Amino acid sequence: MASLNDLVNLNLSDTTEKIIAEYIWVGGSGMDLRSKARALPKPVTKPSELPKWNYDASSTNQAPGDDSEVILYPQAIFKDPFRKGNNILVMCDTYTPAGEPIPTNKRAAAAKIFSHPDVEAEVPW
C-alpha cells in the first residue's frame, strides 16, 4: 500500500506531459490568497503561454453578485514546490471582463509605475 509521502511525491512525468497550473491571486480583503487549479496539456515556460481564466468574485468580496465575473491574467510562473515535476504556481492579476483592473488589483498600478522609462532608468540603492 502506498504511503501518503509516496502519493505526495508521485512523479508522473514518464507517463504524461500534462501539468497542473495553480492560479493564485489576492482576495478581496487584500490580506488573503485565493487559488484554483487547472490541467494543461504540456509544460509552459512563460506567462504569455497560459490562458486567462475567470472566477466568481462575489464569493471573495471583490464584486457584487449581479456582476461578479473577474478575469485572471497570468503574470509570473514558478515551479510548484508541493506538486513538484513540471507543475507550476501562476501568480495572477485580476481584471474586469472589459480589461480594467478591479479595485483590489494593486499590482497593475505598481507595474505601470515601475515600467515608466524614468523609473526603469533609476539605479537601485
N, CA, C and O atoms as a Tinker XYZ file with bonds, in Angstrom:
   500  protein
     1  N      0.847000   -1.188000    0.000000    73     2
     2  CA     0.000000    0.000000    0.000000    64     1     3
     3  C      0.890000    1.249000    0.000000    63     2     4     5
     4  O      1.877000    1.313000    0.733000    81     3
     5  N      0.538000    2.230000   -0.818000    73     3     6
     6  CA     1.319000    3.458000   -0.924000    64     5     7
     7  C      1.136000    4.323000    0.308000    63     6     8     9
     8  O      0.037000    4.430000    0.851000    81     7
     9  N      2.221000    4.934000    0.740000    73     7    10
    10  CA     2.136000    5.853000    1.871000    64     9    11
    11  C      1.743000    7.231000    1.353000    63    10    12    13
    12  O      1.829000    7.497000    0.154000    81    11
    13  N      1.316000    8.099000    2.254000    73    11    14
    14  CA     0.953000    9.463000    1.881000    64    13    15
    15  C      2.148000   10.160000    1.241000    63    14    16    17
    16  O      1.985000   10.895000    0.267000    81    15
    17  N      3.335000    9.938000    1.771000    73    15    18
    18  CA     4.544000   10.546000    1.217000    64    17    19
    19  C      4.759000   10.106000   -0.233000    63    18    20    21
    20  O      5.149000   10.916000   -1.074000    81    19
    21  N      4.506000    8.818000   -0.531000    73    19    22
    22  CA     4.643000    8.321000   -1.902000    64    21    23
    23  C      3.663000    9.026000   -2.835000    63    22    24    25
    24  O      4.013000    9.359000   -3.968000    81    23
    25  N      2.451000    9.252000   -2.369000    73    23    26
    26  CA     1.440000    9.907000   -3.196000    64    25    27
    27  C      1.747000   11.386000   -3.403000    63    26    28    29
    28  O      1.546000   11.915000   -4.497000    81    27
    29  N      2.229000   12.054000   -2.363000    73    27    30
    30  CA     2.558000   13.474000   -2.468000    64    29    31
    31  C      3.700000   13.681000   -3.453000    63    30    32    33
    32  O      3.709000   14.657000   -4.203000    81    31
    33  N      4.661000   12.766000   -3.451000    73    31    34
    34  CA     5.833000   12.893000   -4.319000    64    33    35
    35  C      5.717000   12.069000   -5.597000    63    34    36    37
    36  O      6.730000   11.744000   -6.216000    81    35
    37  N      4.519000   11.735000   -5.989000    73    35    38
    38  CA     4.289000   10.927000   -7.178000    64    37    39
    39  C      4.770000   11.657000   -8.430000    63    38    40    41
    40  O      4.331000   12.775000   -8.701000    81    39
    41  N      5.648000   11.048000   -9.177000    73    39    42
    42  CA     6.188000   11.643000  -10.395000    64    41    43
    43  C      5.527000   10.982000  -11.598000    63    42    44    45
    44  O      5.760000    9.803000  -11.866000    81    43
    45  N      4.705000   11.735000  -12.322000    73    43    46
    46  CA     4.001000   11.219000  -13.486000    64    45    47
    47  C      4.657000   11.651000  -14.795000    63    46    48    49
    48  O      4.108000   11.411000  -15.870000    81    47
    49  N      5.834000   12.287000  -14.713000    73    47    50
    50  CA     6.446000   12.836000  -15.924000    64    49    51
    51  C      6.787000   11.773000  -16.969000    63    50    52    53
    52  O      6.893000   12.096000  -18.152000    81    51
    53  N      6.962000   10.519000  -16.563000    73    51    54
    54  CA     7.241000    9.457000  -17.537000    64    53    55
    55  C      5.984000    8.999000  -18.265000    63    54    56    57
    56  O      6.077000    8.367000  -19.317000    81    55
    57  N      4.809000    9.309000  -17.719000    73    55    58
    58  CA     3.577000    8.800000  -18.309000    64    57    59
    59  C      2.712000    9.864000  -18.986000    63    58    60    61
    60  O      1.811000    9.518000  -19.750000    81    59
    61  N      2.960000   11.145000  -18.726000    73    59    62
    62  CA     2.147000   12.196000  -19.335000    64    61    63
    63  C      2.926000   13.503000  -19.381000    63    62    64    65
    64  O      3.788000   13.756000  -18.540000    81    63
    65  N      2.611000   14.330000  -20.374000    73    63    66
    66  CA     3.184000   15.673000  -20.449000    64    65    67
    67  C      2.308000   16.680000  -19.717000    63    66    68    69
    68  O      2.738000   17.807000  -19.468000    81    67
    69  N      1.087000   16.289000  -19.370000    73    67    70
    70  CA     0.150000   17.216000  -18.736000    64    69    71
    71  C      0.714000   17.721000  -17.416000    63    70    72    73
    72  O      1.450000   17.023000  -16.719000    81    71
    73  N      0.346000   18.960000  -17.095000    73    71    74
    74  CA     0.774000   19.554000  -15.829000    64    73    75
    75  C     -0.427000   20.181000  -15.129000    63    74    76    77
    76  O     -1.490000   20.361000  -15.722000    81    75
    77  N     -0.235000   20.506000  -13.869000    73    75    78
    78  CA    -1.240000   21.245000  -13.111000    64    77    79
    79  C     -0.705000   22.652000  -12.888000    63    78    80    81
    80  O      0.410000   22.831000  -12.398000    81    79
    81  N     -1.505000   23.646000  -13.251000    73    79    82
    82  CA    -1.182000   25.055000  -13.031000    64    81    83
    83  C     -2.117000   25.576000  -11.948000    63    82    84    85
    84  O     -3.334000   25.593000  -12.130000    81    83
    85  N     -1.552000   26.000000  -10.829000    73    83    86
    86  CA    -2.334000   26.561000   -9.714000    64    85    87
    87  C     -2.330000   28.076000   -9.866000    63    86    88    89
    88  O     -1.316000   28.724000   -9.608000    81    87
    89  N     -3.483000   28.655000  -10.294000    73    87    90
    90  CA    -3.624000   30.098000  -10.445000    64    89    91
    91  C     -3.848000   30.704000   -9.057000    63    90    92    93
    92  O     -4.719000   30.245000   -8.317000    81    91
    93  N     -3.075000   31.724000   -8.700000    73    91    94
    94  CA    -3.122000   32.338000   -7.365000    64    93    95
    95  C     -3.321000   33.845000   -7.518000    63    94    96    97
    96  O     -2.693000   34.481000   -8.365000    81    95
    97  N     -4.206000   34.410000   -6.685000    73    95    98
    98  CA    -4.444000   35.853000   -6.697000    64    97    99
    99  C     -4.789000   36.326000   -5.300000    63    98   100   101
   100  O     -5.107000   35.523000   -4.423000    81    99
   101  N     -4.724000   37.647000   -5.094000    73    99   102
   102  CA    -5.050000   38.251000   -3.806000    64   101   103
   103  C     -6.556000   38.400000   -3.712000    63   102   104   105
   104  O     -7.191000   38.883000   -4.649000    81   103
   105  N     -7.138000   37.989000   -2.589000    73   103   106
   106  CA    -8.572000   38.060000   -2.377000    64   105   107
   107  C     -9.049000   39.464000   -2.037000    63   106   108   109
   108  O     -8.264000   40.413000   -2.026000    81   107
   109  N    -10.336000   39.585000   -1.761000    73   107   110
   110  CA   -10.983000   40.867000   -1.537000    64   109   111
   111  C    -10.513000   41.655000   -0.339000    63   110   112   113
   112  O    -10.592000   42.884000   -0.350000    81   111
   113  N    -10.019000   40.985000    0.709000    73   111   114
   114  CA    -9.561000   41.714000    1.893000    64   113   115
   115  C     -8.185000   42.335000    1.660000    63   114   116   117
   116  O     -7.762000   43.211000    2.414000    81   115
   117  N     -7.492000   41.883000    0.624000    73   115   118
   118  CA    -6.123000   42.333000    0.397000    64   117   119
   119  C     -5.131000   41.597000    1.275000    63   118   120   121
   120  O     -3.921000   41.787000    1.146000    81   119
   121  N     -5.637000   40.756000    2.168000    73   119   122
   122  CA    -4.790000   40.023000    3.103000    64   121   123
   123  C     -4.887000   38.513000    2.903000    63   122   124   125
   124  O     -4.190000   37.752000    3.574000    81   123
   125  N     -5.736000   38.082000    1.994000    73   123   126
   126  CA    -5.923000   36.646000    1.789000    64   125   127
   127  C     -5.539000   36.259000    0.365000    63   126   128   129
   128  O     -5.625000   37.069000   -0.558000    81   127
   129  N     -5.120000   35.022000    0.204000    73   127   130
   130  CA    -4.803000   34.485000   -1.116000    64   129   131
   131  C     -5.881000   33.508000   -1.530000    63   130   132   133
   132  O     -6.431000   32.783000   -0.701000    81   131
   133  N     -6.175000   33.495000   -2.803000    73   131   134
   134  CA    -7.140000   32.562000   -3.380000    64   133   135
   135  C     -6.424000   31.783000   -4.468000    63   134   136   137
   136  O     -5.411000   32.235000   -5.001000    81   135
   137  N     -6.951000   30.616000   -4.796000    73   135   138
   138  CA    -6.355000   29.860000   -5.898000    64   137   139
   139  C     -7.345000   28.859000   -6.459000    63   138   140   141
   140  O     -8.330000   28.491000   -5.819000    81   139
   141  N     -7.051000   28.434000   -7.673000    73   139   142
   142  CA    -7.752000   27.309000   -8.275000    64   141   143
   143  C     -6.813000   26.699000   -9.301000    63   142   144   145
   144  O     -5.966000   27.381000   -9.878000    81   143
   145  N     -6.981000   25.397000   -9.515000    73   143   146
   146  CA    -6.049000   24.657000  -10.364000    64   145   147
   147  C     -6.708000   24.223000  -11.663000    63   146   148   149
   148  O     -7.917000   24.002000  -11.730000    81   147
   149  N     -5.877000   24.108000  -12.693000    73   147   150
   150  CA    -6.339000   23.588000  -13.975000    64   149   151
   151  C     -5.242000   22.717000  -14.572000    63   150   152   153
   152  O     -4.055000   22.926000  -14.324000    81   151
   153  N     -5.665000   21.743000  -15.360000    73   151   154
   154  CA    -4.717000   20.890000  -16.071000    64   153   155
   155  C     -4.392000   21.536000  -17.412000    63   154   156   157
   156  O     -5.271000   22.082000  -18.079000    81   155
   157  N     -3.130000   21.467000  -17.797000    73   155   158
   158  CA    -2.682000   21.967000  -19.089000    64   157   159
   159  C     -2.068000   20.809000  -19.872000    63   158   160   161
   160  O     -1.516000   19.887000  -19.272000    81   159
   161  N     -2.156000   20.843000  -21.197000    73   159   162
   162  CA    -1.698000   19.709000  -21.997000    64   161   163
   163  C     -0.192000   19.474000  -21.991000    63   162   164   165
   164  O      0.266000   18.366000  -22.270000    81   163
   165  N      0.593000   20.529000  -21.668000    73   163   166
   166  CA     2.049000   20.379000  -21.673000    64   165   167
   167  C      2.678000   21.478000  -20.823000    63   166   168   169
   168  O      2.008000   22.456000  -20.489000    81   167
   169  N      3.949000   21.333000  -20.468000    73   167   170
   170  CA     4.622000   22.377000  -19.681000    64   169   171
   171  C      4.697000   23.702000  -20.429000    63   170   172   173
   172  O      4.705000   23.734000  -21.659000    81   171
   173  N      4.750000   24.789000  -19.673000    73   171   174
   174  CA     4.904000   26.132000  -20.230000    64   173   175
   175  C      6.116000   26.791000  -19.572000    63   174   176   177
   176  O      6.545000   26.391000  -18.489000    81   175
   177  N      6.659000   27.810000  -20.249000    73   175   178
   178  CA     7.842000   28.481000  -19.710000    64   177   179
   179  C      7.637000   29.959000  -19.429000    63   178   180   181
   180  O      8.475000   30.588000  -18.783000    81   179
   181  N      6.518000   30.529000  -19.913000    73   179   182
   182  CA     6.275000   31.945000  -19.663000    64   181   183
   183  C      4.771000   32.212000  -19.530000    63   182   184   185
   184  O      3.952000   31.486000  -20.092000    81   183
   185  N      4.420000   33.267000  -18.777000    73   183   186
   186  CA     3.002000   33.558000  -18.531000    64   185   187
   187  C      2.176000   33.767000  -19.801000    63   186   188   189
   188  O      0.990000   33.437000  -19.821000    81   187
   189  N      2.774000   34.301000  -20.844000    73   187   190
   190  CA     2.015000   34.564000  -22.073000    64   189   191
   191  C      1.527000   33.279000  -22.749000    63   190   192   193
   192  O      0.647000   33.336000  -23.607000    81   191
   193  N      2.079000   32.131000  -22.379000    73   191   194
   194  CA     1.633000   30.850000  -22.927000    64   193   195
   195  C      0.403000   30.307000  -22.206000    63   194   196   197
   196  O     -0.195000   29.324000  -22.644000    81   195
   197  N      0.033000   30.941000  -21.110000    73   195   198
   198  CA    -1.087000   30.475000  -20.287000    64   197   199
   199  C     -2.387000   31.161000  -20.674000    63   198   200   201
   200  O     -2.379000   32.335000  -21.045000    81   199
   201  N     -3.500000   30.449000  -20.593000    73   199   202
   202  CA    -4.789000   31.096000  -20.863000    64   201   203
   203  C     -5.229000   31.964000  -19.687000    63   202   204   205
   204  O     -4.916000   31.675000  -18.533000    81   203
   205  N     -5.962000   33.034000  -20.004000    73   203   206
   206  CA    -6.635000   33.791000  -18.944000    64   205   207
   207  C     -7.730000   32.886000  -18.413000    63   206   208   209
   208  O     -8.147000   31.945000  -19.088000    81   207
   209  N     -8.194000   33.167000  -17.212000    73   207   210
   210  CA    -9.219000   32.335000  -16.601000    64   209   211
   211  C    -10.122000   33.229000  -15.787000    63   210   212   213
   212  O     -9.731000   34.345000  -15.446000    81   211
   213  N    -11.321000   32.773000  -15.464000    73   211   214
   214  CA   -12.241000   33.619000  -14.704000    64   213   215
   215  C    -12.648000   32.960000  -13.391000    63   214   216   217
   216  O    -12.410000   31.773000  -13.168000    81   215
   217  N    -13.266000   33.759000  -12.534000    73   215   218
   218  CA   -13.861000   33.244000  -11.298000    64   217   219
   219  C    -15.000000   34.160000  -10.873000    63   218   220   221
   220  O    -15.116000   35.288000  -11.352000    81   219
   221  N    -15.830000   33.669000   -9.980000    73   219   222
   222  CA   -16.966000   34.422000   -9.443000    64   221   223
   223  C    -16.480000   35.215000   -8.242000    63   222   224   225
   224  O    -16.264000   34.649000   -7.170000    81   223
   225  N    -16.305000   36.522000   -8.411000    73   223   226
   226  CA   -15.721000   37.364000   -7.372000    64   225   227
   227  C    -16.687000   37.745000   -6.261000    63   226   228   229
   228  O    -16.277000   38.383000   -5.291000    81   227
   229  N    -17.960000   37.374000   -6.374000    73   227   230
   230  CA   -18.881000   37.683000   -5.270000    64   229   231
   231  C    -18.500000   36.863000   -4.030000    63   230   232   233
   232  O    -18.751000   37.289000   -2.903000    81   231
   233  N    -17.900000   35.699000   -4.237000    73   231   234
   234  CA   -17.510000   34.854000   -3.107000    64   233   235
   235  C    -16.247000   35.351000   -2.426000    63   234   236   237
   236  O    -15.936000   34.909000   -1.321000    81   235
   237  N    -15.504000   36.268000   -3.060000    73   235   238
   238  CA   -14.272000   36.795000   -2.465000    64   237   239
   239  C    -14.425000   38.257000   -2.058000    63   238   240   241
   240  O    -13.443000   38.916000   -1.717000    81   239
   241  N    -15.662000   38.765000   -2.093000    73   239   242
   242  CA   -15.968000   40.167000   -1.772000    64   241   243
   243  C    -15.243000   41.138000   -2.702000    63   242   244   245
   244  O    -14.836000   42.222000   -2.283000    81   243
   245  N    -15.083000   40.746000   -3.964000    73   243   246
   246  CA   -14.436000   41.610000   -4.939000    64   245   247
   247  C    -15.410000   42.098000   -6.011000    63   246   248   249
   248  O    -15.023000   42.850000   -6.906000    81   247
   249  N    -16.667000   41.674000   -5.922000    73   247   250
   250  CA   -17.665000   42.113000   -6.900000    64   249   251
   251  C    -19.054000   41.815000   -6.354000    63   250   252   253
   252  O    -19.219000   40.901000   -5.547000    81   251
   253  N    -20.074000   42.592000   -6.794000    73   251   254
   254  CA   -21.452000   42.295000   -6.385000    64   253   255
   255  C    -21.945000   41.024000   -7.081000    63   254   256   257
   256  O    -21.405000   40.631000   -8.115000    81   255
   257  N    -22.955000   40.393000   -6.521000    73   255   258
   258  CA   -23.471000   39.136000   -7.055000    64   257   259
   259  C    -24.065000   39.227000   -8.441000    63   258   260   261
   260  O    -24.091000   38.230000   -9.162000    81   259
   261  N    -24.549000   40.406000   -8.841000    73   259   262
   262  CA   -25.186000   40.528000  -10.152000    64   261   263
   263  C    -24.192000   40.807000  -11.287000    63   262   264   265
   264  O    -24.564000   40.750000  -12.459000    81   263
   265  N    -22.952000   41.105000  -10.953000    73   263   266
   266  CA   -21.916000   41.377000  -11.956000    64   265   267
   267  C    -20.581000   40.917000  -11.373000    63   266   268   269
   268  O    -19.739000   41.737000  -11.008000    81   267
   269  N    -20.395000   39.602000  -11.288000    73   267   270
   270  CA   -19.305000   39.089000  -10.464000    64   269   271
   271  C    -18.165000   38.407000  -11.210000    63   270   272   273
   272  O    -17.270000   37.847000  -10.576000    81   271
   273  N    -18.176000   38.439000  -12.530000    73   271   274
   274  CA   -17.085000   37.769000  -13.241000    64   273   275
   275  C    -15.809000   38.607000  -13.189000    63   274   276   277
   276  O    -15.822000   39.802000  -13.482000    81   275
   277  N    -14.713000   37.960000  -12.814000    73   275   278
   278  CA   -13.394000   38.583000  -12.807000    64   277   279
   279  C    -12.467000   37.680000  -13.608000    63   278   280   281
   280  O    -12.554000   36.455000  -13.531000    81   279
   281  N    -11.579000   38.303000  -14.378000    73   279   282
   282  CA   -10.657000   37.561000  -15.229000    64   281   283
   283  C     -9.264000   37.565000  -14.596000    63   282   284   285
   284  O     -8.763000   38.605000  -14.170000    81   283
   285  N     -8.652000   36.377000  -14.543000    73   283   286
   286  CA    -7.294000   36.228000  -14.026000    64   285   287
   287  C     -6.308000   36.336000  -15.189000    63   286   288   289
   288  O     -6.406000   35.594000  -16.166000    81   287
   289  N     -5.357000   37.266000  -15.074000    73   287   290
   290  CA    -4.308000   37.437000  -16.073000    64   289   291
   291  C     -3.012000   36.877000  -15.484000    63   290   292   293
   292  O     -2.509000   37.431000  -14.506000    81   291
   293  N     -2.465000   35.820000  -16.032000    73   291   294
   294  CA    -1.190000   35.286000  -15.537000    64   293   295
   295  C     -0.062000   36.319000  -15.676000    63   294   296   297
   296  O      0.098000   36.933000  -16.731000    81   295
   297  N      0.715000   36.504000  -14.606000    73   295   298
   298  CA     1.808000   37.487000  -14.615000    64   297   299
   299  C      3.179000   36.867000  -14.391000    63   298   300   301
   300  O      4.176000   37.364000  -14.917000    81   299
   301  N      3.241000   35.793000  -13.622000    73   299   302
   302  CA     4.529000   35.139000  -13.332000    64   301   303
   303  C      4.264000   33.671000  -13.028000    63   302   304   305
   304  O      3.203000   33.308000  -12.521000    81   303
   305  N      5.253000   32.829000  -13.348000    73   303   306
   306  CA     5.125000   31.414000  -13.026000    64   305   307
   307  C      6.348000   30.952000  -12.236000    63   306   308   309
   308  O      7.458000   31.451000  -12.417000    81   307
   309  N      6.105000   29.982000  -11.356000    73   307   310
   310  CA     7.150000   29.411000  -10.515000    64   309   311
   311  C      6.936000   27.910000  -10.442000    63   310   312   313
   312  O      5.804000   27.435000  -10.534000    81   311
   313  N      8.009000   27.168000  -10.278000    73   311   314
   314  CA     7.880000   25.724000  -10.086000    64   313   315
   315  C      7.052000   25.466000   -8.835000    63   314   316   317
   316  O      7.237000   26.137000   -7.819000    81   315
   317  N      6.158000   24.520000   -8.898000    73   315   318
   318  CA     5.313000   24.171000   -7.761000    64   317   319
   319  C      6.119000   23.291000   -6.798000    63   318   320   321
   320  O      6.428000   22.146000   -7.129000    81   319
   321  N      6.464000   23.813000   -5.604000    73   319   322
   322  CA     7.278000   23.026000   -4.672000    64   321   323
   323  C      6.489000   21.914000   -3.982000    63   322   324   325
   324  O      7.077000   21.045000   -3.338000    81   323
   325  N      5.168000   21.937000   -4.113000    73   323   326
   326  CA     4.326000   20.936000   -3.465000    64   325   327
   327  C      4.046000   19.763000   -4.397000    63   326   328   329
   328  O      4.194000   18.604000   -4.008000    81   327
   329  N      3.644000   20.066000   -5.619000    73   327   330
   330  CA     3.340000   19.011000   -6.583000    64   329   331
   331  C      4.582000   18.532000   -7.331000    63   330   332   333
   332  O      4.613000   17.423000   -7.864000    81   331
   333  N      5.594000   19.380000   -7.360000    73   331   334
   334  CA     6.882000   19.088000   -7.997000    64   333   335
   335  C      6.730000   18.803000   -9.482000    63   334   336   337
   336  O      5.716000   19.168000  -10.076000    81   335
   337  N      7.723000   18.154000  -10.096000    73   335   338
   338  CA     7.693000   17.881000  -11.525000    64   337   339
   339  C      7.624000   19.172000  -12.322000    63   338   340   341
   340  O      8.249000   20.165000  -11.948000    81   339
   341  N      6.875000   19.172000  -13.411000    73   339   342
   342  CA     6.707000   20.355000  -14.259000    64   341   343
   343  C      5.516000   21.211000  -13.851000    63   342   344   345
   344  O      5.190000   22.176000  -14.543000    81   343
   345  N      4.862000   20.883000  -12.749000    73   343   346
   346  CA     3.698000   21.642000  -12.286000    64   345   347
   347  C      4.139000   23.034000  -11.856000    63   346   348   349
   348  O      5.281000   23.238000  -11.443000    81   347
   349  N      3.213000   23.993000  -11.960000    73   347   350
   350  CA     3.575000   25.388000  -11.713000    64   349   351
   351  C      2.564000   26.117000  -10.830000    63   350   352   353
   352  O      1.395000   25.743000  -10.744000    81   351
   353  N      3.055000   27.167000  -10.182000    73   351   354
   354  CA     2.219000   28.145000   -9.491000    64   353   355
   355  C      2.161000   29.360000  -10.414000    63   354   356   357
   356  O      3.187000   29.787000  -10.944000    81   355
   357  N      0.974000   29.914000  -10.606000    73   355   358
   358  CA     0.777000   31.030000  -11.528000    64   357   359
   359  C      0.268000   32.231000  -10.730000    63   358   360   361
   360  O     -0.856000   32.215000  -10.229000    81   359
   361  N      1.093000   33.267000  -10.613000    73   359   362
   362  CA     0.683000   34.477000   -9.919000    64   361   363
   363  C     -0.118000   35.338000  -10.904000    63   362   364   365
   364  O      0.327000   35.590000  -12.024000    81   363
   365  N     -1.307000   35.786000  -10.474000    73   363   366
   366  CA    -2.237000   36.467000  -11.388000    64   365   367
   367  C     -2.668000   37.835000  -10.884000    63   366   368   369
   368  O     -2.682000   38.105000   -9.683000    81   367
   369  N     -3.024000   38.694000  -11.846000    73   367   370
   370  CA    -3.715000   39.957000  -11.597000    64   369   371
   371  C     -5.189000   39.736000  -11.882000    63   370   372   373
   372  O     -5.562000   38.787000  -12.572000    81   371
   373  N     -6.026000   40.617000  -11.347000    73   371   374
   374  CA    -7.470000   40.484000  -11.514000    64   373   375
   375  C     -8.038000   41.671000  -12.286000    63   374   376   377
   376  O     -7.737000   42.826000  -11.982000    81   375
   377  N     -8.870000   41.367000  -13.297000    73   375   378
   378  CA    -9.424000   42.378000  -14.185000    64   377   379
   379  C    -10.905000   42.136000  -14.427000    63   378   380   381
   380  O    -11.400000   41.022000  -14.260000    81   379
   381  N    -11.605000   43.194000  -14.822000    73   379   382
   382  CA   -12.990000   43.058000  -15.249000    64   381   383
   383  C    -13.000000   42.406000  -16.633000    63   382   384   385
   384  O    -11.962000   42.364000  -17.293000    81   383
   385  N    -14.144000   41.900000  -17.084000    73   383   386
   386  CA   -14.215000   41.359000  -18.445000    64   385   387
   387  C    -13.859000   42.397000  -19.520000    63   386   388   389
   388  O    -13.456000   42.028000  -20.624000    81   387
   389  N    -14.005000   43.695000  -19.203000    73   387   390
   390  CA   -13.656000   44.762000  -20.150000    64   389   391
   391  C    -12.160000   45.060000  -20.157000    63   390   392   393
   392  O    -11.697000   45.868000  -20.962000    81   391
   393  N    -11.394000   44.415000  -19.269000    73   391   394
   394  CA    -9.945000   44.599000  -19.246000    64   393   395
   395  C     -9.433000   45.661000  -18.295000    63   394   396   397
   396  O     -8.265000   46.044000  -18.365000    81   395
   397  N    -10.300000   46.147000  -17.398000    73   395   398
   398  CA    -9.889000   47.138000  -16.406000    64   397   399
   399  C     -9.491000   46.440000  -15.109000    63   398   400   401
   400  O    -10.169000   45.498000  -14.696000    81   399
   401  N     -8.400000   46.878000  -14.447000    73   399   402
   402  CA    -8.054000   46.269000  -13.154000    64   401   403
   403  C     -9.188000   46.481000  -12.150000    63   402   404   405
   404  O     -9.756000   47.571000  -12.082000    81   403
   405  N     -9.520000   45.452000  -11.373000    73   403   406
   406  CA   -10.535000   45.644000  -10.340000    64   405   407
   407  C     -9.905000   46.456000   -9.202000    63   406   408   409
   408  O     -8.679000   46.502000   -9.107000    81   407
   409  N    -10.700000   47.094000   -8.339000    73   407   410
   410  CA   -10.154000   47.985000   -7.312000    64   409   411
   411  C     -9.111000   47.343000   -6.381000    63   410   412   413
   412  O     -8.216000   48.037000   -5.899000    81   411
   413  N     -9.213000   46.051000   -6.125000    73   411   414
   414  CA    -8.244000   45.419000   -5.224000    64   413   415
   415  C     -6.963000   44.987000   -5.939000    63   414   416   417
   416  O     -6.062000   44.435000   -5.306000    81   415
   417  N     -6.871000   45.229000   -7.239000    73   415   418
   418  CA    -5.671000   44.864000   -8.008000    64   417   419
   419  C     -4.642000   45.989000   -7.891000    63   418   420   421
   420  O     -4.604000   46.882000   -8.738000    81   419
   421  N     -3.821000   45.952000   -6.864000    73   419   422
   422  CA    -2.804000   46.983000   -6.634000    64   421   423
   423  C     -1.566000   46.759000   -7.508000    63   422   424   425
   424  O     -0.838000   47.713000   -7.783000    81   423
   425  N     -1.310000   45.529000   -7.948000    73   423   426
   426  CA    -0.124000   45.233000   -8.740000    64   425   427
   427  C     -0.171000   45.917000  -10.098000    63   426   428   429
   428  O      0.870000   46.313000  -10.621000    81   427
   429  N     -1.356000   46.062000  -10.679000    73   427   430
   430  CA    -1.468000   46.688000  -12.003000    64   429   431
   431  C     -0.977000   48.134000  -11.961000    63   430   432   433
   432  O     -0.259000   48.572000  -12.860000    81   431
   433  N     -1.361000   48.876000  -10.917000    73   431   434
   434  CA    -0.896000   50.266000  -10.791000    64   433   435
   435  C      0.609000   50.311000  -10.533000    63   434   436   437
   436  O      1.300000   51.174000  -11.074000    81   435
   437  N      1.120000   49.403000   -9.722000    73   435   438
   438  CA     2.556000   49.358000   -9.444000    64   437   439
   439  C      3.339000   49.013000  -10.709000    63   438   440   441
   440  O      4.389000   49.604000  -10.963000    81   439
   441  N      2.844000   48.067000  -11.503000    73   439   442
   442  CA     3.528000   47.681000  -12.741000    64   441   443
   443  C      3.600000   48.861000  -13.708000    63   442   444   445
   444  O      4.597000   49.034000  -14.409000    81   443
   445  N      2.541000   49.672000  -13.744000    73   443   446
   446  CA     2.531000   50.848000  -14.618000    64   445   447
   447  C      3.612000   51.842000  -14.186000    63   446   448   449
   448  O      4.318000   52.404000  -15.024000    81   447
   449  N      3.734000   52.050000  -12.890000    73   447   450
   450  CA     4.751000   52.970000  -12.364000    64   449   451
   451  C      6.154000   52.429000  -12.631000    63   450   452   453
   452  O      7.018000   53.155000  -13.123000    81   451
   453  N      6.381000   51.150000  -12.307000    73   451   454
   454  CA     7.726000   50.584000  -12.430000    64   453   455
   455  C      8.170000   50.405000  -13.878000    63   454   456   457
   456  O      9.368000   50.287000  -14.136000    81   455
   457  N      7.234000   50.381000  -14.833000    73   455   458
   458  CA     7.612000   50.235000  -16.235000    64   457   459
   459  C      7.827000   51.589000  -16.930000    63   458   460   461
   460  O      8.201000   51.630000  -18.102000    81   459
   461  N      7.595000   52.682000  -16.219000    73   459   462
   462  CA     7.828000   54.010000  -16.797000    64   461   463
   463  C      9.331000   54.159000  -17.060000    63   462   464   465
   464  O     10.139000   53.770000  -16.217000    81   463
   465  N      9.721000   54.719000  -18.220000    73   463   466
   466  CA    11.152000   54.838000  -18.557000    64   465   467
   467  C     11.992000   55.563000  -17.499000    63   466   468   469
   468  O     13.131000   55.172000  -17.245000    81   467
   469  N     11.441000   56.618000  -16.880000    73   467   470
   470  CA    12.200000   57.336000  -15.851000    64   469   471
   471  C     12.487000   56.441000  -14.641000    63   470   472   473
   472  O     13.564000   56.513000  -14.049000    81   471
   473  N     11.533000   55.615000  -14.288000    73   471   474
   474  CA    11.711000   54.714000  -13.142000    64   473   475
   475  C     12.669000   53.585000  -13.515000    63   474   476   477
   476  O     13.537000   53.216000  -12.723000    81   475
   477  N     12.512000   53.036000  -14.721000    73   475   478
   478  CA    13.406000   51.950000  -15.153000    64   477   479
   479  C     14.852000   52.417000  -15.236000    63   478   480   481
   480  O     15.766000   51.610000  -15.062000    81   479
   481  N     15.081000   53.697000  -15.497000    73   479   482
   482  CA    16.435000   54.232000  -15.596000    64   481   483
   483  C     17.107000   54.408000  -14.241000    63   482   484   485
   484  O     18.327000   54.552000  -14.168000    81   483
   485  N     16.325000   54.398000  -13.175000    73   483   486
   486  CA    16.882000   54.561000  -11.828000    64   485   487
   487  C     17.765000   53.374000  -11.454000    63   486   488   489
   488  O     17.505000   52.244000  -11.865000    81   487
   489  N     18.799000   53.637000  -10.679000    73   487   490
   490  CA    19.665000   52.579000  -10.175000    64   489   491
   491  C     19.264000   52.304000   -8.726000    63   490   492   493
   492  O     19.272000   53.217000   -7.901000    81   491
   493  N     18.916000   51.061000   -8.411000    73   491   494
   494  CA    18.525000   50.749000   -7.028000    64   493   495
   495  C     19.648000   51.053000   -6.040000    63   494   496   497
   496  O     20.824000   50.911000   -6.374000    81   495
   497  N     19.296000   51.461000   -4.848000    73   495   498
   498  CA    20.284000   51.733000   -3.813000    64   497   499
   499  C     20.912000   50.437000   -3.420000    63   498   500
   500  O     21.786000   50.412000   -2.553000    81   499
